[in-house]
Amino acid sequence: MTVRQITELKMHDITPDFIKQAQSMSGEKLSARELVRMKISGLNPEYIAAMRQAGYDNLPARKLSQMLLTGVTPEFAAAMKRAGFDNLTADQLTLLKALGMTEEYVRQVQGWGLGKLSMREVVETKIHGVKPEDAQTLKALGFDNVSLRDLTRVRMFGVTESYVKELRGLGFDKLTLEQVIRLKQFGVDAEYIRKLRAAGFKNISSNDLLKLKAHGLDAILLKN
């Protein structure tokens, strides 16, 4: 063990007795970093036993400490199982807890009419802030058969009801949702379209708008 490691153990009040207890509890030889993590997390025999009973046995101390620090409990594991997520790994369980996932949220998402969603798909809705009213808003705008990918990308690129209505007000009223998303992704808005029209491009199409943006030709045209 290096001087730096000994100093780190001392800083966290890790004694020889704690080291002995920790190694006995985990059943493995622990590094200085793992000992510090155990100390910070408060990992104890009761937590290890409870997680083993919940089906998470033979986990290294490092992973158990991370789960405890994140707030993973046997009750949370049971809640995710009731929500339909069976056989989650320790890492998946930790991710769900870190994202603030709840049983209620998972059930709500599964009831959006998008079919049976996987854990990864539910995680995407949480990360991107997809809400149930998003699908309703898009449907009201005439976009039917909206997929989860559509909803995620709408949130990701900031497509709003007002944005769609602005495009339609400028004559782009036949666009598919994919076209709307692409225009927003490339930064095409009502002001941009007005500037191009003022520069002489009266009947420019959505595909032309994307090409101009993608190749940087708009900067040249608008400058002239």
PyRosetta script that sets phi, psi and omega in degrees:
from pyrosetta import init, pose_from_sequence

init()
pose = pose_from_sequence("MTVRQITELKMHDITPDFIKQAQSMSGEKLSARELVRMKISGLNPEYIAAMRQAGYDNLPARKLSQMLLTGVTPEFAAAMKRAGFDNLTADQLTLLKALGMTEEYVRQVQGWGLGKLSMREVVETKIHGVKPEDAQTLKALGFDNVSLRDLTRVRMFGVTESYVKELRGLGFDKLTLEQVIRLKQFGVDAEYIRKLRAAGFKNISSNDLLKLKAHGLDAILLKN")
pose.set_psi(1, 134.7)
pose.set_omega(1, -176.8)
pose.set_phi(2, -80.5)
pose.set_psi(2, 166.1)
pose.set_omega(2, 177.7)
pose.set_phi(3, -61.3)
pose.set_psi(3, -40.0)
pose.set_omega(3, 179.8)
pose.set_phi(4, -61.3)
pose.set_psi(4, -43.2)
pose.set_omega(4, 179.9)
pose.set_phi(5, -66.2)
pose.set_psi(5, -40.9)
pose.set_omega(5, 178.5)
pose.set_phi(6, -62.7)
pose.set_psi(6, -40.7)
pose.set_omega(6, 178.7)
pose.set_phi(7, -63.6)
pose.set_psi(7, -41.2)
pose.set_omega(7, 179.6)
pose.set_phi(8, -63.7)
pose.set_psi(8, -41.8)
pose.set_omega(8, 177.8)
pose.set_phi(9, -63.2)
pose.set_psi(9, -41.0)
pose.set_omega(9, -179.9)
pose.set_phi(10, -64.3)
pose.set_psi(10, -40.4)
pose.set_omega(10, -179.1)
pose.set_phi(11, -61.3)
pose.set_psi(11, -31.9)
pose.set_omega(11, -178.4)
pose.set_phi(12, -99.1)
pose.set_psi(12, 14.3)
pose.set_omega(12, 176.5)
pose.set_phi(13, 56.6)
pose.set_psi(13, 41.7)
pose.set_omega(13, 178.4)
pose.set_phi(14, -92.9)
pose.set_psi(14, 112.4)
pose.set_omega(14, -175.5)
pose.set_phi(15, -97.3)
pose.set_psi(15, 166.6)
pose.set_omega(15, 175.8)
pose.set_phi(16, -57.1)
pose.set_psi(16, -36.5)
pose.set_omega(16, 178.3)
pose.set_phi(17, -64.4)
pose.set_psi(17, -40.6)
pose.set_omega(17, 179.2)
pose.set_phi(18, -64.6)
pose.set_psi(18, -42.4)
pose.set_omega(18, -179.9)
pose.set_phi(19, -60.8)
pose.set_psi(19, -45.1)
pose.set_omega(19, -180.0)
pose.set_phi(20, -62.6)
pose.set_psi(20, -44.2)
pose.set_omega(20, 179.7)
pose.set_phi(21, -65.4)
pose.set_psi(21, -41.9)
pose.set_omega(21, -178.1)
pose.set_phi(22, -64.3)
pose.set_psi(22, -43.1)
pose.set_omega(22, -179.7)
pose.set_phi(23, -69.0)
pose.set_psi(23, -34.8)
pose.set_omega(23, 177.1)
pose.set_phi(24, -68.5)
pose.set_psi(24, -39.3)
pose.set_omega(24, -178.0)
pose.set_phi(25, -68.4)
pose.set_psi(25, -40.2)
pose.set_omega(25, -175.8)
pose.set_phi(26, -88.5)
pose.set_psi(26, -23.2)
pose.set_omega(26, -178.4)
pose.set_phi(27, 73.5)
pose.set_psi(27, 22.0)
pose.set_omega(27, -179.4)
pose.set_phi(28, -144.5)
pose.set_psi(28, 160.5)
pose.set_omega(28, 176.3)
pose.set_phi(29, -82.4)
pose.set_psi(29, 123.3)
pose.set_omega(29, -171.9)
pose.set_phi(30, -103.0)
pose.set_psi(30, 143.4)
pose.set_omega(30, 176.0)
pose.set_phi(31, -81.0)
pose.set_psi(31, 169.0)
pose.set_omega(31, 179.1)
pose.set_phi(32, -60.3)
pose.set_psi(32, -40.6)
pose.set_omega(32, 179.8)
pose.set_phi(33, -63.9)
pose.set_psi(33, -41.9)
pose.set_omega(33, 179.3)
pose.set_phi(34, -66.5)
pose.set_psi(34, -36.6)
pose.set_omega(34, 177.1)
pose.set_phi(35, -64.3)
pose.set_psi(35, -42.4)
pose.set_omega(35, 178.2)
pose.set_phi(36, -63.5)
pose.set_psi(36, -42.9)
pose.set_omega(36, 179.2)
pose.set_phi(37, -62.4)
pose.set_psi(37, -40.7)
pose.set_omega(37, 177.9)
pose.set_phi(38, -63.3)
pose.set_psi(38, -40.7)
pose.set_omega(38, -179.2)
pose.set_phi(39, -65.0)
pose.set_psi(39, -45.6)
pose.set_omega(39, -178.7)
pose.set_phi(40, -65.6)
pose.set_psi(40, -41.6)
pose.set_omega(40, -176.8)
pose.set_phi(41, -75.4)
pose.set_psi(41, -23.5)
pose.set_omega(41, -177.0)
pose.set_phi(42, 78.6)
pose.set_psi(42, 24.8)
pose.set_omega(42, -179.6)
pose.set_phi(43, -56.9)
pose.set_psi(43, 130.8)
pose.set_omega(43, -176.6)
pose.set_phi(44, -138.7)
pose.set_psi(44, 165.9)
pose.set_omega(44, -177.9)
pose.set_phi(45, -58.6)
pose.set_psi(45, -34.7)
pose.set_omega(45, -178.5)
pose.set_phi(46, -63.9)
pose.set_psi(46, -42.4)
pose.set_omega(46, 179.9)
pose.set_phi(47, -66.9)
pose.set_psi(47, -43.5)
pose.set_omega(47, 179.7)
pose.set_phi(48, -59.8)
pose.set_psi(48, -44.5)
pose.set_omega(48, -179.7)
pose.set_phi(49, -64.9)
pose.set_psi(49, -40.2)
pose.set_omega(49, -179.2)
pose.set_phi(50, -65.9)
pose.set_psi(50, -41.2)
pose.set_omega(50, 179.5)
pose.set_phi(51, -71.0)
pose.set_psi(51, -33.3)
pose.set_omega(51, 175.5)
pose.set_phi(52, -63.7)
pose.set_psi(52, -41.7)
pose.set_omega(52, 179.4)
pose.set_phi(53, -65.5)
pose.set_psi(53, -28.1)
pose.set_omega(53, 178.8)
pose.set_phi(54, -81.8)
pose.set_psi(54, -1.0)
pose.set_omega(54, 176.8)
pose.set_phi(55, 105.0)
pose.set_psi(55, 5.6)
pose.set_omega(55, -178.9)
pose.set_phi(56, -110.3)
pose.set_psi(56, 79.2)
pose.set_omega(56, -179.2)
pose.set_phi(57, -109.0)
pose.set_psi(57, 169.2)
pose.set_omega(57, -179.9)
pose.set_phi(58, 58.2)
pose.set_psi(58, 31.0)
pose.set_omega(58, 177.0)
pose.set_phi(59, -92.1)
pose.set_psi(59, 140.5)
pose.set_omega(59, 177.7)
pose.set_phi(60, -67.4)
pose.set_psi(60, 156.7)
pose.set_omega(60, -178.9)
pose.set_phi(61, -58.2)
pose.set_psi(61, -35.7)
pose.set_omega(61, 179.9)
pose.set_phi(62, -58.0)
pose.set_psi(62, -45.3)
pose.set_omega(62, -178.1)
pose.set_phi(63, -71.6)
pose.set_psi(63, -39.5)
pose.set_omega(63, 178.2)
pose.set_phi(64, -63.5)
pose.set_psi(64, -40.3)
pose.set_omega(64, 178.6)
pose.set_phi(65, -63.4)
pose.set_psi(65, -41.4)
pose.set_omega(65, 179.3)
pose.set_phi(66, -64.2)
pose.set_psi(66, -41.9)
pose.set_omega(66, 178.9)
pose.set_phi(67, -62.1)
pose.set_psi(67, -44.7)
pose.set_omega(67, -178.8)
pose.set_phi(68, -65.7)
pose.set_psi(68, -41.9)
pose.set_omega(68, 178.8)
pose.set_phi(69, -63.0)
pose.set_psi(69, -34.0)
pose.set_omega(69, -179.3)
pose.set_phi(70, -77.7)
pose.set_psi(70, -20.1)
pose.set_omega(70, 179.5)
pose.set_phi(71, 101.3)
pose.set_psi(71, 14.4)
pose.set_omega(71, 178.4)
pose.set_phi(72, -70.5)
pose.set_psi(72, 130.5)
pose.set_omega(72, 178.8)
pose.set_phi(73, -131.3)
pose.set_psi(73, 164.6)
pose.set_omega(73, 175.1)
pose.set_phi(74, -58.6)
pose.set_psi(74, -33.3)
pose.set_omega(74, 178.9)
pose.set_phi(75, -65.5)
pose.set_psi(75, -38.7)
pose.set_omega(75, 178.6)
pose.set_phi(76, -67.7)
pose.set_psi(76, -40.8)
pose.set_omega(76, 177.6)
pose.set_phi(77, -60.5)
pose.set_psi(77, -41.0)
pose.set_omega(77, 179.3)
pose.set_phi(78, -66.7)
pose.set_psi(78, -38.7)
pose.set_omega(78, 179.5)
pose.set_phi(79, -63.8)
pose.set_psi(79, -41.9)
pose.set_omega(79, 179.1)
pose.set_phi(80, -67.0)
pose.set_psi(80, -33.5)
pose.set_omega(80, 177.9)
pose.set_phi(81, -68.5)
pose.set_psi(81, -40.8)
pose.set_omega(81, 177.2)
pose.set_phi(82, -64.3)
pose.set_psi(82, -31.0)
pose.set_omega(82, -179.6)
pose.set_phi(83, -76.0)
pose.set_psi(83, -7.6)
pose.set_omega(83, 176.5)
pose.set_phi(84, 111.5)
pose.set_psi(84, 2.5)
pose.set_omega(84, 179.6)
pose.set_phi(85, -98.8)
pose.set_psi(85, 94.2)
pose.set_omega(85, -180.0)
pose.set_phi(86, -91.5)
pose.set_psi(86, 154.4)
pose.set_omega(86, 173.1)
pose.set_phi(87, 55.2)
pose.set_psi(87, 41.0)
pose.set_omega(87, 176.2)
pose.set_phi(88, -71.9)
pose.set_psi(88, 143.2)
pose.set_omega(88, 175.2)
pose.set_phi(89, -78.3)
pose.set_psi(89, 168.3)
pose.set_omega(89, 178.2)
pose.set_phi(90, -61.4)
pose.set_psi(90, -39.5)
pose.set_omega(90, 179.7)
pose.set_phi(91, -66.0)
pose.set_psi(91, -41.7)
pose.set_omega(91, 178.9)
pose.set_phi(92, -64.3)
pose.set_psi(92, -42.5)
pose.set_omega(92, 179.4)
pose.set_phi(93, -62.8)
pose.set_psi(93, -41.2)
pose.set_omega(93, 178.8)
pose.set_phi(94, -64.7)
pose.set_psi(94, -41.7)
pose.set_omega(94, 178.7)
pose.set_phi(95, -61.4)
pose.set_psi(95, -46.6)
pose.set_omega(95, -179.2)
pose.set_phi(96, -60.7)
pose.set_psi(96, -41.6)
pose.set_omega(96, 179.6)
pose.set_phi(97, -67.7)
pose.set_psi(97, -40.8)
pose.set_omega(97, -179.9)
pose.set_phi(98, -62.8)
pose.set_psi(98, -30.9)
pose.set_omega(98, 179.9)
pose.set_phi(99, -83.7)
pose.set_psi(99, -4.7)
pose.set_omega(99, -179.0)
pose.set_phi(100, 77.8)
pose.set_psi(100, 26.9)
pose.set_omega(100, -179.2)
pose.set_phi(101, -68.3)
pose.set_psi(101, 140.0)
pose.set_omega(101, 176.5)
pose.set_phi(102, -129.6)
pose.set_psi(102, 161.8)
pose.set_omega(102, 177.7)
pose.set_phi(103, -60.6)
pose.set_psi(103, -41.5)
pose.set_omega(103, -179.3)
pose.set_phi(104, -61.1)
pose.set_psi(104, -42.3)
pose.set_omega(104, -179.3)
pose.set_phi(105, -65.1)
pose.set_psi(105, -44.3)
pose.set_omega(105, -179.3)
pose.set_phi(106, -61.2)
pose.set_psi(106, -44.4)
pose.set_omega(106, 179.8)
pose.set_phi(107, -63.8)
pose.set_psi(107, -38.1)
pose.set_omega(107, 179.2)
pose.set_phi(108, -63.0)
pose.set_psi(108, -47.2)
pose.set_omega(108, -179.9)
pose.set_phi(109, -62.9)
pose.set_psi(109, -41.0)
pose.set_omega(109, -179.6)
pose.set_phi(110, -66.5)
pose.set_psi(110, -15.5)
pose.set_omega(110, -179.9)
pose.set_phi(111, -97.5)
pose.set_psi(111, 12.2)
pose.set_omega(111, -178.6)
pose.set_phi(112, -81.0)
pose.set_psi(112, -1.9)
pose.set_omega(112, 179.3)
pose.set_phi(113, 80.2)
pose.set_psi(113, 24.1)
pose.set_omega(113, -179.7)
pose.set_phi(114, -103.5)
pose.set_psi(114, 12.8)
pose.set_omega(114, -176.9)
pose.set_phi(115, 86.5)
pose.set_psi(115, -176.9)
pose.set_omega(115, 179.1)
pose.set_phi(116, -75.5)
pose.set_psi(116, 114.7)
pose.set_omega(116, -177.6)
pose.set_phi(117, -93.0)
pose.set_psi(117, 144.1)
pose.set_omega(117, 177.4)
pose.set_phi(118, -79.1)
pose.set_psi(118, 169.7)
pose.set_omega(118, 177.6)
pose.set_phi(119, -59.2)
pose.set_psi(119, -43.1)
pose.set_omega(119, -179.7)
pose.set_phi(120, -59.7)
pose.set_psi(120, -40.6)
pose.set_omega(120, -179.1)
pose.set_phi(121, -68.9)
pose.set_psi(121, -40.1)
pose.set_omega(121, 177.4)
pose.set_phi(122, -64.4)
pose.set_psi(122, -39.0)
pose.set_omega(122, 177.5)
pose.set_phi(123, -61.0)
pose.set_psi(123, -39.8)
pose.set_omega(123, 179.2)
pose.set_phi(124, -61.6)
pose.set_psi(124, -40.7)
pose.set_omega(124, 179.2)
pose.set_phi(125, -63.1)
pose.set_psi(125, -36.8)
pose.set_omega(125, -179.4)
pose.set_phi(126, -70.9)
pose.set_psi(126, -45.5)
pose.set_omega(126, -177.7)
pose.set_phi(127, -62.9)
pose.set_psi(127, -41.5)
pose.set_omega(127, -175.2)
pose.set_phi(128, -93.4)
pose.set_psi(128, -0.8)
pose.set_omega(128, 176.5)
pose.set_phi(129, 71.1)
pose.set_psi(129, 30.5)
pose.set_omega(129, 178.5)
pose.set_phi(130, -66.5)
pose.set_psi(130, 134.9)
pose.set_omega(130, -178.8)
pose.set_phi(131, -120.8)
pose.set_psi(131, 155.5)
pose.set_omega(131, -177.8)
pose.set_phi(132, -60.1)
pose.set_psi(132, -32.1)
pose.set_omega(132, -178.9)
pose.set_phi(133, -71.3)
pose.set_psi(133, -15.8)
pose.set_omega(133, 178.6)
pose.set_phi(134, -60.5)
pose.set_psi(134, -45.8)
pose.set_omega(134, 179.8)
pose.set_phi(135, -65.0)
pose.set_psi(135, -38.5)
pose.set_omega(135, 179.6)
pose.set_phi(136, -65.5)
pose.set_psi(136, -41.1)
pose.set_omega(136, 179.5)
pose.set_phi(137, -63.2)
pose.set_psi(137, -44.4)
pose.set_omega(137, -179.8)
pose.set_phi(138, -65.2)
pose.set_psi(138, -38.2)
pose.set_omega(138, 179.0)
pose.set_phi(139, -65.2)
pose.set_psi(139, -40.3)
pose.set_omega(139, 179.0)
pose.set_phi(140, -64.1)
pose.set_psi(140, -26.2)
pose.set_omega(140, 178.5)
pose.set_phi(141, -84.3)
pose.set_psi(141, -3.5)
pose.set_omega(141, 177.6)
pose.set_phi(142, 100.7)
pose.set_psi(142, 6.5)
pose.set_omega(142, 179.1)
pose.set_phi(143, -94.9)
pose.set_psi(143, 104.8)
pose.set_omega(143, -179.2)
pose.set_phi(144, -96.3)
pose.set_psi(144, 168.3)
pose.set_omega(144, 177.7)
pose.set_phi(145, 52.7)
pose.set_psi(145, 45.2)
pose.set_omega(145, 179.8)
pose.set_phi(146, -74.7)
pose.set_psi(146, 131.6)
pose.set_omega(146, 179.8)
pose.set_phi(147, -95.5)
pose.set_psi(147, 169.3)
pose.set_omega(147, 176.8)
pose.set_phi(148, -62.1)
pose.set_psi(148, -39.0)
pose.set_omega(148, 178.3)
pose.set_phi(149, -59.7)
pose.set_psi(149, -40.2)
pose.set_omega(149, 177.7)
pose.set_phi(150, -61.5)
pose.set_psi(150, -48.7)
pose.set_omega(150, -178.4)
pose.set_phi(151, -61.4)
pose.set_psi(151, -40.4)
pose.set_omega(151, 180.0)
pose.set_phi(152, -64.6)
pose.set_psi(152, -44.5)
pose.set_omega(152, -178.4)
pose.set_phi(153, -70.9)
pose.set_psi(153, -33.5)
pose.set_omega(153, 176.1)
pose.set_phi(154, -60.2)
pose.set_psi(154, -44.0)
pose.set_omega(154, 178.0)
pose.set_phi(155, -70.0)
pose.set_psi(155, -41.9)
pose.set_omega(155, -176.2)
pose.set_phi(156, -60.5)
pose.set_psi(156, -42.2)
pose.set_omega(156, -175.3)
pose.set_phi(157, -98.9)
pose.set_psi(157, -1.8)
pose.set_omega(157, 174.7)
pose.set_phi(158, 79.0)
pose.set_psi(158, 31.7)
pose.set_omega(158, 176.3)
pose.set_phi(159, -73.3)
pose.set_psi(159, 125.5)
pose.set_omega(159, -179.4)
pose.set_phi(160, -122.3)
pose.set_psi(160, 169.2)
pose.set_omega(160, 177.7)
pose.set_phi(161, -60.9)
pose.set_psi(161, -42.5)
pose.set_omega(161, -178.8)
pose.set_phi(162, -65.3)
pose.set_psi(162, -34.4)
pose.set_omega(162, 179.0)
pose.set_phi(163, -63.8)
pose.set_psi(163, -46.3)
pose.set_omega(163, 179.3)
pose.set_phi(164, -61.0)
pose.set_psi(164, -42.9)
pose.set_omega(164, -177.9)
pose.set_phi(165, -67.9)
pose.set_psi(165, -34.1)
pose.set_omega(165, 176.7)
pose.set_phi(166, -63.9)
pose.set_psi(166, -44.2)
pose.set_omega(166, 178.1)
pose.set_phi(167, -61.8)
pose.set_psi(167, -43.3)
pose.set_omega(167, -179.4)
pose.set_phi(168, -65.7)
pose.set_psi(168, -35.0)
pose.set_omega(168, 178.6)
pose.set_phi(169, -66.2)
pose.set_psi(169, -19.4)
pose.set_omega(169, 178.2)
pose.set_phi(170, -99.0)
pose.set_psi(170, 11.2)
pose.set_omega(170, 176.1)
pose.set_phi(171, 99.9)
pose.set_psi(171, -3.9)
pose.set_omega(171, 179.3)
pose.set_phi(172, -92.0)
pose.set_psi(172, 68.3)
pose.set_omega(172, -174.1)
pose.set_phi(173, -104.0)
pose.set_psi(173, 5.8)
pose.set_omega(173, 179.6)
pose.set_phi(174, -115.5)
pose.set_psi(174, 14.6)
pose.set_omega(174, -176.3)
pose.set_phi(175, -72.9)
pose.set_psi(175, 143.3)
pose.set_omega(175, 171.4)
pose.set_phi(176, -78.8)
pose.set_psi(176, 166.2)
pose.set_omega(176, 178.4)
pose.set_phi(177, -62.4)
pose.set_psi(177, -37.9)
pose.set_omega(177, 178.5)
pose.set_phi(178, -60.4)
pose.set_psi(178, -41.9)
pose.set_omega(178, 179.1)
pose.set_phi(179, -65.5)
pose.set_psi(179, -40.8)
pose.set_omega(179, 178.6)
pose.set_phi(180, -62.1)
pose.set_psi(180, -44.8)
pose.set_omega(180, -179.8)
pose.set_phi(181, -61.8)
pose.set_psi(181, -43.1)
pose.set_omega(181, -178.8)
pose.set_phi(182, -64.0)
pose.set_psi(182, -41.0)
pose.set_omega(182, 179.1)
pose.set_phi(183, -62.4)
pose.set_psi(183, -43.5)
pose.set_omega(183, 179.2)
pose.set_phi(184, -66.6)
pose.set_psi(184, -40.2)
pose.set_omega(184, 179.0)
pose.set_phi(185, -57.7)
pose.set_psi(185, -38.1)
pose.set_omega(185, -177.5)
pose.set_phi(186, -91.7)
pose.set_psi(186, 4.1)
pose.set_omega(186, 174.7)
pose.set_phi(187, 81.9)
pose.set_psi(187, 22.7)
pose.set_omega(187, 177.5)
pose.set_phi(188, -84.1)
pose.set_psi(188, 120.5)
pose.set_omega(188, 177.5)
pose.set_phi(189, -131.3)
pose.set_psi(189, -177.7)
pose.set_omega(189, -175.7)
pose.set_phi(190, -61.3)
pose.set_psi(190, -41.4)
pose.set_omega(190, -179.6)
pose.set_phi(191, -62.6)
pose.set_psi(191, -41.2)
pose.set_omega(191, 179.9)
pose.set_phi(192, -62.5)
pose.set_psi(192, -43.5)
pose.set_omega(192, -179.6)
pose.set_phi(193, -65.2)
pose.set_psi(193, -40.6)
pose.set_omega(193, 179.2)
pose.set_phi(194, -63.1)
pose.set_psi(194, -39.5)
pose.set_omega(194, 179.4)
pose.set_phi(195, -63.9)
pose.set_psi(195, -41.4)
pose.set_omega(195, 179.2)
pose.set_phi(196, -65.9)
pose.set_psi(196, -39.4)
pose.set_omega(196, 179.2)
pose.set_phi(197, -66.9)
pose.set_psi(197, -38.4)
pose.set_omega(197, 178.3)
pose.set_phi(198, -65.8)
pose.set_psi(198, -26.2)
pose.set_omega(198, 179.3)
pose.set_phi(199, -84.4)
pose.set_psi(199, 1.5)
pose.set_omega(199, 175.8)
pose.set_phi(200, 112.1)
pose.set_psi(200, -4.6)
pose.set_omega(200, -179.6)
pose.set_phi(201, -93.5)
pose.set_psi(201, 79.9)
pose.set_omega(201, -172.9)
pose.set_phi(202, -74.3)
pose.set_psi(202, -41.8)
pose.set_omega(202, -173.4)
pose.set_phi(203, -110.9)
pose.set_psi(203, 39.5)
pose.set_omega(203, -178.1)
pose.set_phi(204, -70.8)
pose.set_psi(204, 138.8)
pose.set_omega(204, -178.4)
pose.set_phi(205, -92.1)
pose.set_psi(205, 168.4)
pose.set_omega(205, 178.9)
pose.set_phi(206, -64.3)
pose.set_psi(206, -36.6)
pose.set_omega(206, 178.5)
pose.set_phi(207, -65.4)
pose.set_psi(207, -38.7)
pose.set_omega(207, 177.6)
pose.set_phi(208, -66.4)
pose.set_psi(208, -38.0)
pose.set_omega(208, 177.8)
pose.set_phi(209, -59.3)
pose.set_psi(209, -43.3)
pose.set_omega(209, -179.9)
pose.set_phi(210, -67.0)
pose.set_psi(210, -40.7)
pose.set_omega(210, -179.7)
pose.set_phi(211, -64.2)
pose.set_psi(211, -42.3)
pose.set_omega(211, 179.3)
pose.set_phi(212, -61.6)
pose.set_psi(212, -43.2)
pose.set_omega(212, -179.5)
pose.set_phi(213, -68.6)
pose.set_psi(213, -45.8)
pose.set_omega(213, -175.5)
pose.set_phi(214, -62.8)
pose.set_psi(214, -35.8)
pose.set_omega(214, -176.1)
pose.set_phi(215, -99.4)
pose.set_psi(215, 1.6)
pose.set_omega(215, 178.1)
pose.set_phi(216, 71.1)
pose.set_psi(216, 16.1)
pose.set_omega(216, -178.2)
pose.set_phi(217, -75.2)
pose.set_psi(217, -23.3)
pose.set_omega(217, -178.4)
pose.set_phi(218, -62.2)
pose.set_psi(218, -36.3)
pose.set_omega(218, -179.2)
pose.set_phi(219, -62.9)
pose.set_psi(219, -38.0)
pose.set_omega(219, 179.5)
pose.set_phi(220, -69.8)
pose.set_psi(220, -45.9)
pose.set_omega(220, -178.0)
pose.set_phi(221, -64.6)
pose.set_psi(221, -43.6)
pose.set_omega(221, -178.2)
pose.set_phi(222, -71.9)
pose.set_psi(222, -29.4)
pose.set_omega(222, 179.1)
pose.set_phi(223, -68.4)
pose.set_psi(223, -39.4)
pose.set_omega(223, 179.2)
pose.set_phi(224, -77.0)
pose.dump_pdb("model.pdb")
